[in-house]
Amino acid sequence: MNNKMFGIVFIIVGVVLALWGYNIYDAASAQLSRALNGDTPIEAWAGMVGGVVCVLVGITRLK
């Protein structure tokens, strides 16, 4: 029972992190930065990658 609750929490946190990372990636300042010098904010990558990792950990906890 405890593993399933942790799994659900990890999935929820992962989805929120991924959405937060995408929100930063899609922000106007990030778009301008990408257009001028091709850099993507590290917060965007950390949020999206961290979110995917959390979702994967959550899925493995549900099994």
N, CA, C and O atoms as a Tripos MOL2 file, in Angstrom:
@<TRIPOS>MOLECULE
protein
  252   251    63     0     0
PROTEIN
NO_CHARGES

@<TRIPOS>ATOM
      1 N           0.8180   -1.1950    0.0000 N.3       1 MET1
      2 CA          0.0000    0.0000    0.0000 C.3       1 MET1
      3 C           0.8620    1.2580    0.0000 C.2       1 MET1
      4 O           0.5610    2.2210   -0.7060 O.2       1 MET1
      5 N           1.9280    1.2500    0.7890 N.am      2 ASN2
      6 CA          2.7970    2.4150    0.8510 C.3       2 ASN2
      7 C           3.4740    2.6970   -0.4810 C.2       2 ASN2
      8 O           3.5910    3.8550   -0.8810 O.2       2 ASN2
      9 N           3.9270    1.6410   -1.1810 N.am      3 ASN3
     10 CA          4.5760    1.8290   -2.4760 C.3       3 ASN3
     11 C           3.6250    2.4380   -3.4930 C.2       3 ASN3
     12 O           4.0330    3.2560   -4.3170 O.2       3 ASN3
     13 N           2.3610    2.0430   -3.4380 N.am      4 LYS4
     14 CA          1.3910    2.5940   -4.3800 C.3       4 LYS4
     15 C           1.1480    4.0760   -4.1190 C.2       4 LYS4
     16 O           0.9940    4.8550   -5.0600 O.2       4 LYS4
     17 N           1.1140    4.4660   -2.8610 N.am      5 MET5
     18 CA          0.9160    5.8800   -2.5460 C.3       5 MET5
     19 C           2.1230    6.6960   -2.9900 C.2       5 MET5
     20 O           1.9700    7.7830   -3.5470 O.2       5 MET5
     21 N           3.3250    6.1740   -2.7440 N.am      6 PHE6
     22 CA          4.5300    6.8550   -3.2070 C.3       6 PHE6
     23 C           4.5470    6.9430   -4.7270 C.2       6 PHE6
     24 O           4.9660    7.9570   -5.2860 O.2       6 PHE6
     25 N           4.1010    5.9050   -5.3870 N.am      7 GLY7
     26 CA          4.0460    5.9120   -6.8380 C.3       7 GLY7
     27 C           3.1160    6.9840   -7.3690 C.2       7 GLY7
     28 O           3.4540    7.6910   -8.3180 O.2       7 GLY7
     29 N           1.9490    7.1070   -6.7640 N.am      8 ILE8
     30 CA          0.9920    8.1230   -7.1960 C.3       8 ILE8
     31 C           1.5490    9.5180   -6.9440 C.2       8 ILE8
     32 O           1.3940   10.4100   -7.7780 O.2       8 ILE8
     33 N           2.1970    9.7100   -5.7970 N.am      9 VAL9
     34 CA          2.7830   11.0130   -5.4900 C.3       9 VAL9
     35 C           3.8930   11.3410   -6.4840 C.2       9 VAL9
     36 O           3.9820   12.4730   -6.9590 O.2       9 VAL9
     37 N           4.7390   10.3620   -6.8030 N.am     10 PHE10
     38 CA          5.8110   10.5910   -7.7770 C.3      10 PHE10
     39 C           5.2500   10.9440   -9.1440 C.2      10 PHE10
     40 O           5.7950   11.8100   -9.8290 O.2      10 PHE10
     41 N           4.1850   10.3000   -9.5470 N.am     11 ILE11
     42 CA          3.5840   10.5910  -10.8520 C.3      11 ILE11
     43 C           3.0230   12.0200  -10.8620 C.2      11 ILE11
     44 O           3.2250   12.7600  -11.8250 O.2      11 ILE11
     45 N           2.3280   12.3990   -9.8030 N.am     12 ILE12
     46 CA          1.7560   13.7490   -9.7410 C.3      12 ILE12
     47 C           2.8600   14.7960   -9.7440 C.2      12 ILE12
     48 O           2.7890   15.7790  -10.4810 O.2      12 ILE12
     49 N           3.8860   14.5830   -8.9140 N.am     13 VAL13
     50 CA          5.0020   15.5340   -8.8600 C.3      13 VAL13
     51 C           5.7220   15.5870  -10.2070 C.2      13 VAL13
     52 O           6.1300   16.6610  -10.6490 O.2      13 VAL13
     53 N           5.8810   14.4390  -10.8580 N.am     14 GLY14
     54 CA          6.5410   14.3980  -12.1590 C.3      14 GLY14
     55 C           5.7780   15.1640  -13.2230 C.2      14 GLY14
     56 O           6.3770   15.8800  -14.0250 O.2      14 GLY14
     57 N           4.4710   15.0200  -13.2350 N.am     15 VAL15
     58 CA          3.6630   15.7420  -14.2180 C.3      15 VAL15
     59 C           3.7420   17.2480  -13.9650 C.2      15 VAL15
     60 O           3.8540   18.0360  -14.9050 O.2      15 VAL15
     61 N           3.6850   17.6410  -12.7000 N.am     16 VAL16
     62 CA          3.7750   19.0720  -12.3670 C.3      16 VAL16
     63 C           5.1440   19.6180  -12.7620 C.2      16 VAL16
     64 O           5.2320   20.7080  -13.3280 O.2      16 VAL16
     65 N           6.2170   18.8730  -12.4730 N.am     17 LEU17
     66 CA          7.5590   19.3080  -12.8480 C.3      17 LEU17
     67 C           7.7080   19.4370  -14.3640 C.2      17 LEU17
     68 O           8.2780   20.4090  -14.8570 O.2      17 LEU17
     69 N           7.1940   18.4550  -15.0920 N.am     18 ALA18
     70 CA          7.2970   18.5010  -16.5480 C.3      18 ALA18
     71 C           6.5230   19.6920  -17.1140 C.2      18 ALA18
     72 O           6.9950   20.3570  -18.0360 O.2      18 ALA18
     73 N           5.3580   19.9580  -16.5760 N.am     19 LEU19
     74 CA          4.5820   21.1130  -17.0400 C.3      19 LEU19
     75 C           5.2700   22.4200  -16.6900 C.2      19 LEU19
     76 O           5.2560   23.3610  -17.4840 O.2      19 LEU19
     77 N           5.8690   22.4890  -15.5140 N.am     20 TRP20
     78 CA          6.6090   23.6820  -15.1130 C.3      20 TRP20
     79 C           7.7970   23.9070  -16.0440 C.2      20 TRP20
     80 O           8.0510   25.0330  -16.4720 O.2      20 TRP20
     81 N           8.5240   22.8330  -16.3560 N.am     21 GLY21
     82 CA          9.6520   22.9530  -17.2690 C.3      21 GLY21
     83 C           9.2270   23.3940  -18.6570 C.2      21 GLY21
     84 O           9.8940   24.2180  -19.2820 O.2      21 GLY21
     85 N           8.1240   22.8490  -19.1390 N.am     22 TYR22
     86 CA          7.6380   23.2560  -20.4480 C.3      22 TYR22
     87 C           7.1570   24.7020  -20.4340 C.2      22 TYR22
     88 O           7.3280   25.4240  -21.4160 O.2      22 TYR22
     89 N           6.5580   25.1240  -19.3240 N.am     23 ASN23
     90 CA          6.1060   26.5030  -19.1980 C.3      23 ASN23
     91 C           7.2970   27.4620  -19.2740 C.2      23 ASN23
     92 O           7.2100   28.5050  -19.9230 O.2      23 ASN23
     93 N           8.3930   27.1200  -18.6240 N.am     24 ILE24
     94 CA          9.5950   27.9430  -18.7040 C.3      24 ILE24
     95 C          10.1620   27.9020  -20.1180 C.2      24 ILE24
     96 O          10.5870   28.9290  -20.6470 O.2      24 ILE24
     97 N          10.1700   26.7280  -20.7290 N.am     25 TYR25
     98 CA         10.6930   26.5720  -22.0840 C.3      25 TYR25
     99 C           9.9120   27.4090  -23.0860 C.2      25 TYR25
    100 O          10.4780   27.9320  -24.0450 O.2      25 TYR25
    101 N           8.6080   27.5330  -22.8580 N.am     26 ASP26
    102 CA          7.7280   28.2320  -23.7960 C.3      26 ASP26
    103 C           7.5410   29.7110  -23.4460 C.2      26 ASP26
    104 O           6.8130   30.4190  -24.1410 O.2      26 ASP26
    105 N           8.1830   30.1790  -22.3880 N.am     27 ALA27
    106 CA          8.0390   31.5800  -21.9710 C.3      27 ALA27
    107 C           8.6450   32.5110  -23.0270 C.2      27 ALA27
    108 O           9.5190   32.1150  -23.7990 O.2      27 ALA27
    109 N           8.1690   33.7300  -23.0400 N.am     28 ALA28
    110 CA          8.6240   34.7020  -24.0370 C.3      28 ALA28
    111 C          10.1180   34.9830  -23.9040 C.2      28 ALA28
    112 O          10.8140   35.1030  -24.9120 O.2      28 ALA28
    113 N          10.6160   35.0880  -22.6780 N.am     29 SER29
    114 CA         12.0480   35.3640  -22.4950 C.3      29 SER29
    115 C          12.8980   34.1920  -22.9880 C.2      29 SER29
    116 O          13.9700   34.4040  -23.5550 O.2      29 SER29
    117 N          12.4320   32.9690  -22.7790 N.am     30 ALA30
    118 CA         13.1720   31.8020  -23.2600 C.3      30 ALA30
    119 C          13.1330   31.7300  -24.7890 C.2      30 ALA30
    120 O          14.1200   31.3470  -25.4170 O.2      30 ALA30
    121 N          12.0080   32.0930  -25.3810 N.am     31 GLN31
    122 CA         11.9200   32.0910  -26.8440 C.3      31 GLN31
    123 C          12.8600   33.1300  -27.4340 C.2      31 GLN31
    124 O          13.5050   32.8800  -28.4520 O.2      31 GLN31
    125 N          12.9400   34.2870  -26.8050 N.am     32 LEU32
    126 CA         13.8450   35.3270  -27.2780 C.3      32 LEU32
    127 C          15.3000   34.8890  -27.1320 C.2      32 LEU32
    128 O          16.1160   35.1260  -28.0220 O.2      32 LEU32
    129 N          15.6160   34.2600  -26.0260 N.am     33 SER33
    130 CA         16.9750   33.7680  -25.7910 C.3      33 SER33
    131 C          17.3540   32.7060  -26.8170 C.2      33 SER33
    132 O          18.4700   32.7070  -27.3370 O.2      33 SER33
    133 N          16.4130   31.7900  -27.1080 N.am     34 ARG34
    134 CA         16.6820   30.7550  -28.1190 C.3      34 ARG34
    135 C          16.8550   31.3670  -29.4990 C.2      34 ARG34
    136 O          17.6800   30.9020  -30.2850 O.2      34 ARG34
    137 N          16.0880   32.3990  -29.7980 N.am     35 ALA35
    138 CA         16.1700   33.0320  -31.1170 C.3      35 ALA35
    139 C          17.4910   33.7780  -31.2940 C.2      35 ALA35
    140 O          18.0660   33.7780  -32.3830 O.2      35 ALA35
    141 N          17.9680   34.4120  -30.2290 N.am     36 LEU36
    142 CA         19.1790   35.2160  -30.3440 C.3      36 LEU36
    143 C          20.4650   34.3890  -30.2630 C.2      36 LEU36
    144 O          21.3830   34.5870  -31.0590 O.2      36 LEU36
    145 N          20.5280   33.4720  -29.3090 N.am     37 ASN37
    146 CA         21.7860   32.7380  -29.1490 C.3      37 ASN37
    147 C          21.6290   31.2230  -29.0570 C.2      37 ASN37
    148 O          22.6280   30.5240  -28.8920 O.2      37 ASN37
    149 N          20.4370   30.7040  -29.1570 N.am     38 GLY38
    150 CA         20.2270   29.2680  -29.1990 C.3      38 GLY38
    151 C          20.2610   28.5720  -27.8500 C.2      38 GLY38
    152 O          20.2000   27.3440  -27.7960 O.2      38 GLY38
    153 N          20.3570   29.3250  -26.7530 N.am     39 ASP39
    154 CA         20.4090   28.7210  -25.4260 C.3      39 ASP39
    155 C          19.0180   28.4870  -24.8710 C.2      39 ASP39
    156 O          18.1200   29.3150  -25.0290 O.2      39 ASP39
    157 N          18.8550   27.3410  -24.2170 N.am     40 THR40
    158 CA         17.6170   27.0270  -23.5200 C.3      40 THR40
    159 C          17.9030   27.1190  -22.0240 C.2      40 THR40
    160 O          18.9380   26.6280  -21.5730 O.2      40 THR40
    161 N          17.0190   27.7310  -21.2470 N.am     41 PRO41
    162 CA         17.2630   27.8350  -19.7990 C.3      41 PRO41
    163 C          17.4170   26.4510  -19.1580 C.2      41 PRO41
    164 O          16.6750   25.5200  -19.4690 O.2      41 PRO41
    165 N          18.3940   26.3420  -18.2610 N.am     42 ILE42
    166 CA         18.6520   25.0710  -17.5930 C.3      42 ILE42
    167 C          17.4650   24.6580  -16.7320 C.2      42 ILE42
    168 O          17.2410   23.4660  -16.5210 O.2      42 ILE42
    169 N          16.7020   25.6290  -16.2310 N.am     43 GLU43
    170 CA         15.5260   25.3000  -15.4220 C.3      43 GLU43
    171 C          14.4890   24.5410  -16.2480 C.2      43 GLU43
    172 O          13.8010   23.6560  -15.7380 O.2      43 GLU43
    173 N          14.3870   24.8930  -17.5150 N.am     44 ALA44
    174 CA         13.4330   24.1990  -18.3820 C.3      44 ALA44
    175 C          13.8340   22.7470  -18.5660 C.2      44 ALA44
    176 O          13.0000   21.8490  -18.4530 O.2      44 ALA44
    177 N          15.1060   22.5140  -18.8490 N.am     45 TRP45
    178 CA         15.5840   21.1370  -19.0220 C.3      45 TRP45
    179 C          15.4690   20.3530  -17.7260 C.2      45 TRP45
    180 O          15.0510   19.1950  -17.7360 O.2      45 TRP45
    181 N          15.8400   20.9790  -16.6000 N.am     46 ALA46
    182 CA         15.7680   20.2900  -15.3130 C.3      46 ALA46
    183 C          14.3270   19.9090  -14.9770 C.2      46 ALA46
    184 O          14.0770   18.8100  -14.4820 O.2      46 ALA46
    185 N          13.3950   20.7950  -15.2380 N.am     47 GLY47
    186 CA         11.9970   20.4970  -14.9560 C.3      47 GLY47
    187 C          11.4460   19.3850  -15.8230 C.2      47 GLY47
    188 O          10.7730   18.4800  -15.3300 O.2      47 GLY47
    189 N          11.7280   19.4500  -17.1160 N.am     48 MET48
    190 CA         11.1840   18.4350  -18.0190 C.3      48 MET48
    191 C          11.8200   17.0690  -17.7830 C.2      48 MET48
    192 O          11.1170   16.0610  -17.7170 O.2      48 MET48
    193 N          13.1450   17.0280  -17.6550 N.am     49 VAL49
    194 CA         13.8260   15.7470  -17.4380 C.3      49 VAL49
    195 C          13.4980   15.2020  -16.0520 C.2      49 VAL49
    196 O          13.2430   14.0070  -15.8990 O.2      49 VAL49
    197 N          13.5030   16.0730  -15.0400 N.am     50 GLY50
    198 CA         13.1440   15.6350  -13.6950 C.3      50 GLY50
    199 C          11.7160   15.1230  -13.6220 C.2      50 GLY50
    200 O          11.4380   14.1550  -12.9150 O.2      50 GLY50
    201 N          10.8260   15.7540  -14.3370 N.am     51 GLY51
    202 CA          9.4380   15.2990  -14.3700 C.3      51 GLY51
    203 C           9.2930   13.9330  -14.9920 C.2      51 GLY51
    204 O           8.5490   13.0910  -14.4880 O.2      51 GLY51
    205 N           9.9970   13.7050  -16.0820 N.am     52 VAL52
    206 CA          9.9250   12.3930  -16.7410 C.3      52 VAL52
    207 C          10.5120   11.3140  -15.8340 C.2      52 VAL52
    208 O           9.9670   10.2140  -15.7450 O.2      52 VAL52
    209 N          11.6110   11.6190  -15.1670 N.am     53 VAL53
    210 CA         12.2200   10.6460  -14.2570 C.3      53 VAL53
    211 C          11.2750   10.3300  -13.1040 C.2      53 VAL53
    212 O          11.1290    9.1660  -12.7300 O.2      53 VAL53
    213 N          10.6360   11.3390  -12.5400 N.am     54 CYS54
    214 CA          9.6840   11.1110  -11.4470 C.3      54 CYS54
    215 C           8.4950   10.2680  -11.9050 C.2      54 CYS54
    216 O           8.0380    9.3910  -11.1720 O.2      54 CYS54
    217 N           8.0000   10.5260  -13.0960 N.am     55 VAL55
    218 CA          6.8840    9.7250  -13.6080 C.3      55 VAL55
    219 C           7.3110    8.2740  -13.8000 C.2      55 VAL55
    220 O           6.5600    7.3600  -13.4620 O.2      55 VAL55
    221 N           8.4940    8.0560  -14.3310 N.am     56 LEU56
    222 CA          8.9680    6.6900  -14.5220 C.3      56 LEU56
    223 C           9.1650    5.9700  -13.1910 C.2      56 LEU56
    224 O           8.8260    4.7940  -13.0680 O.2      56 LEU56
    225 N           9.7080    6.6630  -12.2020 N.am     57 VAL57
    226 CA          9.8560    6.0620  -10.8710 C.3      57 VAL57
    227 C           8.4790    5.7510  -10.2830 C.2      57 VAL57
    228 O           8.2790    4.6970   -9.6790 O.2      57 VAL57
    229 N           7.5440    6.6660  -10.4630 N.am     58 GLY58
    230 CA          6.1820    6.4310   -9.9680 C.3      58 GLY58
    231 C           5.5240    5.2360  -10.6240 C.2      58 GLY58
    232 O           4.8220    4.4750   -9.9570 O.2      58 GLY58
    233 N           5.7340    5.0590  -11.9090 N.am     59 ILE59
    234 CA          5.1460    3.9080  -12.6060 C.3      59 ILE59
    235 C           5.7470    2.6100  -12.0960 C.2      59 ILE59
    236 O           5.0330    1.6220  -11.9270 O.2      59 ILE59
    237 N           7.0540    2.6010  -11.8480 N.am     60 THR60
    238 CA          7.6720    1.3750  -11.3410 C.3      60 THR60
    239 C           7.1970    1.0700   -9.9090 C.2      60 THR60
    240 O           7.1350   -0.0980   -9.5260 O.2      60 THR60
    241 N           6.8680    2.0810   -9.1270 N.am     61 ARG61
    242 CA          6.3480    1.8610   -7.7690 C.3      61 ARG61
    243 C           4.9260    1.2950   -7.7830 C.2      61 ARG61
    244 O           4.5160    0.6280   -6.8340 O.2      61 ARG61
    245 N           4.1810    1.5550   -8.8440 N.am     62 LEU62
    246 CA          2.8010    1.0650   -8.9000 C.3      62 LEU62
    247 C           2.7130   -0.4260   -9.2090 C.2      62 LEU62
    248 O           1.6990   -1.0650   -8.9300 O.2      62 LEU62
    249 N           3.7660   -0.9660   -9.7790 N.am     63 LYS63
    250 CA          3.7080   -2.3860  -10.1700 C.3      63 LYS63
    251 C           3.8550   -3.3080   -9.0050 C.2      63 LYS63
    252 O           3.8270   -4.5270   -9.1750 O.2      63 LYS63
@<TRIPOS>BOND
     1     1     2 1
     2     2     3 1
     3     3     4 2
     4     3     5 am
     5     5     6 1
     6     6     7 1
     7     7     8 2
     8     7     9 am
     9     9    10 1
    10    10    11 1
    11    11    12 2
    12    11    13 am
    13    13    14 1
    14    14    15 1
    15    15    16 2
    16    15    17 am
    17    17    18 1
    18    18    19 1
    19    19    20 2
    20    19    21 am
    21    21    22 1
    22    22    23 1
    23    23    24 2
    24    23    25 am
    25    25    26 1
    26    26    27 1
    27    27    28 2
    28    27    29 am
    29    29    30 1
    30    30    31 1
    31    31    32 2
    32    31    33 am
    33    33    34 1
    34    34    35 1
    35    35    36 2
    36    35    37 am
    37    37    38 1
    38    38    39 1
    39    39    40 2
    40    39    41 am
    41    41    42 1
    42    42    43 1
    43    43    44 2
    44    43    45 am
    45    45    46 1
    46    46    47 1
    47    47    48 2
    48    47    49 am
    49    49    50 1
    50    50    51 1
    51    51    52 2
    52    51    53 am
    53    53    54 1
    54    54    55 1
    55    55    56 2
    56    55    57 am
    57    57    58 1
    58    58    59 1
    59    59    60 2
    60    59    61 am
    61    61    62 1
    62    62    63 1
    63    63    64 2
    64    63    65 am
    65    65    66 1
    66    66    67 1
    67    67    68 2
    68    67    69 am
    69    69    70 1
    70    70    71 1
    71    71    72 2
    72    71    73 am
    73    73    74 1
    74    74    75 1
    75    75    76 2
    76    75    77 am
    77    77    78 1
    78    78    79 1
    79    79    80 2
    80    79    81 am
    81    81    82 1
    82    82    83 1
    83    83    84 2
    84    83    85 am
    85    85    86 1
    86    86    87 1
    87    87    88 2
    88    87    89 am
    89    89    90 1
    90    90    91 1
    91    91    92 2
    92    91    93 am
    93    93    94 1
    94    94    95 1
    95    95    96 2
    96    95    97 am
    97    97    98 1
    98    98    99 1
    99    99   100 2
   100    99   101 am
   101   101   102 1
   102   102   103 1
   103   103   104 2
   104   103   105 am
   105   105   106 1
   106   106   107 1
   107   107   108 2
   108   107   109 am
   109   109   110 1
   110   110   111 1
   111   111   112 2
   112   111   113 am
   113   113   114 1
   114   114   115 1
   115   115   116 2
   116   115   117 am
   117   117   118 1
   118   118   119 1
   119   119   120 2
   120   119   121 am
   121   121   122 1
   122   122   123 1
   123   123   124 2
   124   123   125 am
   125   125   126 1
   126   126   127 1
   127   127   128 2
   128   127   129 am
   129   129   130 1
   130   130   131 1
   131   131   132 2
   132   131   133 am
   133   133   134 1
   134   134   135 1
   135   135   136 2
   136   135   137 am
   137   137   138 1
   138   138   139 1
   139   139   140 2
   140   139   141 am
   141   141   142 1
   142   142   143 1
   143   143   144 2
   144   143   145 am
   145   145   146 1
   146   146   147 1
   147   147   148 2
   148   147   149 am
   149   149   150 1
   150   150   151 1
   151   151   152 2
   152   151   153 am
   153   153   154 1
   154   154   155 1
   155   155   156 2
   156   155   157 am
   157   157   158 1
   158   158   159 1
   159   159   160 2
   160   159   161 am
   161   161   162 1
   162   162   163 1
   163   163   164 2
   164   163   165 am
   165   165   166 1
   166   166   167 1
   167   167   168 2
   168   167   169 am
   169   169   170 1
   170   170   171 1
   171   171   172 2
   172   171   173 am
   173   173   174 1
   174   174   175 1
   175   175   176 2
   176   175   177 am
   177   177   178 1
   178   178   179 1
   179   179   180 2
   180   179   181 am
   181   181   182 1
   182   182   183 1
   183   183   184 2
   184   183   185 am
   185   185   186 1
   186   186   187 1
   187   187   188 2
   188   187   189 am
   189   189   190 1
   190   190   191 1
   191   191   192 2
   192   191   193 am
   193   193   194 1
   194   194   195 1
   195   195   196 2
   196   195   197 am
   197   197   198 1
   198   198   199 1
   199   199   200 2
   200   199   201 am
   201   201   202 1
   202   202   203 1
   203   203   204 2
   204   203   205 am
   205   205   206 1
   206   206   207 1
   207   207   208 2
   208   207   209 am
   209   209   210 1
   210   210   211 1
   211   211   212 2
   212   211   213 am
   213   213   214 1
   214   214   215 1
   215   215   216 2
   216   215   217 am
   217   217   218 1
   218   218   219 1
   219   219   220 2
   220   219   221 am
   221   221   222 1
   222   222   223 1
   223   223   224 2
   224   223   225 am
   225   225   226 1
   226   226   227 1
   227   227   228 2
   228   227   229 am
   229   229   230 1
   230   230   231 1
   231   231   232 2
   232   231   233 am
   233   233   234 1
   234   234   235 1
   235   235   236 2
   236   235   237 am
   237   237   238 1
   238   238   239 1
   239   239   240 2
   240   239   241 am
   241   241   242 1
   242   242   243 1
   243   243   244 2
   244   243   245 am
   245   245   246 1
   246   246   247 1
   247   247   248 2
   248   247   249 am
   249   249   250 1
   250   250   251 1
   251   251   252 2
@<TRIPOS>SUBSTRUCTURE
     1 MET1         2 RESIDUE 1 A MET
     2 ASN2         6 RESIDUE 1 A ASN
     3 ASN3        10 RESIDUE 1 A ASN
     4 LYS4        14 RESIDUE 1 A LYS
     5 MET5        18 RESIDUE 1 A MET
     6 PHE6        22 RESIDUE 1 A PHE
     7 GLY7        26 RESIDUE 1 A GLY
     8 ILE8        30 RESIDUE 1 A ILE
     9 VAL9        34 RESIDUE 1 A VAL
    10 PHE10       38 RESIDUE 1 A PHE
    11 ILE11       42 RESIDUE 1 A ILE
    12 ILE12       46 RESIDUE 1 A ILE
    13 VAL13       50 RESIDUE 1 A VAL
    14 GLY14       54 RESIDUE 1 A GLY
    15 VAL15       58 RESIDUE 1 A VAL
    16 VAL16       62 RESIDUE 1 A VAL
    17 LEU17       66 RESIDUE 1 A LEU
    18 ALA18       70 RESIDUE 1 A ALA
    19 LEU19       74 RESIDUE 1 A LEU
    20 TRP20       78 RESIDUE 1 A TRP
    21 GLY21       82 RESIDUE 1 A GLY
    22 TYR22       86 RESIDUE 1 A TYR
    23 ASN23       90 RESIDUE 1 A ASN
    24 ILE24       94 RESIDUE 1 A ILE
    25 TYR25       98 RESIDUE 1 A TYR
    26 ASP26      102 RESIDUE 1 A ASP
    27 ALA27      106 RESIDUE 1 A ALA
    28 ALA28      110 RESIDUE 1 A ALA
    29 SER29      114 RESIDUE 1 A SER
    30 ALA30      118 RESIDUE 1 A ALA
    31 GLN31      122 RESIDUE 1 A GLN
    32 LEU32      126 RESIDUE 1 A LEU
    33 SER33      130 RESIDUE 1 A SER
    34 ARG34      134 RESIDUE 1 A ARG
    35 ALA35      138 RESIDUE 1 A ALA
    36 LEU36      142 RESIDUE 1 A LEU
    37 ASN37      146 RESIDUE 1 A ASN
    38 GLY38      150 RESIDUE 1 A GLY
    39 ASP39      154 RESIDUE 1 A ASP
    40 THR40      158 RESIDUE 1 A THR
    41 PRO41      162 RESIDUE 1 A PRO
    42 ILE42      166 RESIDUE 1 A ILE
    43 GLU43      170 RESIDUE 1 A GLU
    44 ALA44      174 RESIDUE 1 A ALA
    45 TRP45      178 RESIDUE 1 A TRP
    46 ALA46      182 RESIDUE 1 A ALA
    47 GLY47      186 RESIDUE 1 A GLY
    48 MET48      190 RESIDUE 1 A MET
    49 VAL49      194 RESIDUE 1 A VAL
    50 GLY50      198 RESIDUE 1 A GLY
    51 GLY51      202 RESIDUE 1 A GLY
    52 VAL52      206 RESIDUE 1 A VAL
    53 VAL53      210 RESIDUE 1 A VAL
    54 CYS54      214 RESIDUE 1 A CYS
    55 VAL55      218 RESIDUE 1 A VAL
    56 LEU56      222 RESIDUE 1 A LEU
    57 VAL57      226 RESIDUE 1 A VAL
    58 GLY58      230 RESIDUE 1 A GLY
    59 ILE59      234 RESIDUE 1 A ILE
    60 THR60      238 RESIDUE 1 A THR
    61 ARG61      242 RESIDUE 1 A ARG
    62 LEU62      246 RESIDUE 1 A LEU
    63 LYS63      250 RESIDUE 1 A LYS
